[in-house]
Amino acid sequence: MDSCKSGITKHAAIVATTAFYRRVENGLHHTFTITIRQLFSA
């Protein structure tokens, strides 16, 4: 029972971490795209 519970917690942590990194990656990509556009339009 405990091993199953810890497995669920571990899975939740992995999902949360993946979602967090994906959000950061999207934010960086968005900033990078804007910077490139500004460089080319300047």
N, C-alpha and C positions, 0 to 999 in steps of 0.2 A: 504494500500500500504506500509506504513512504517513498520507495524507489519510483513508483509511478507518479507521485506528487512532485518529486524533485525533477522528474523528466519533463513534466508539464511546465514547471517553473523555468527550466533550462530552455525549453522551446520558446516560451514567451519572451525570455531575455534575448534569444537569437532574433526573433521576429522584430522586437523593439529596436535592437541594435541595427538590423538591416534597414528598417524603415528610417531610422535616424540618419544613417550614412547616405541613404538614397536621397533624403531631403537635402543634406549638405551638398551632395554631388550636384543635384539639380540647381541649387542656389549658386554654386560656383560656376556651373555651366552657363547659367543665365547672366551672371556678372561678366564672364569671359566673352559671351556673345555681344553684350552691350559695348564692352571695351573695344572689341574688334570693329564693330560698326562705327564707333566714334573715330577710331583711327583711320578707317577707310574713307569716311565722309569728310574728315578734316582736310 
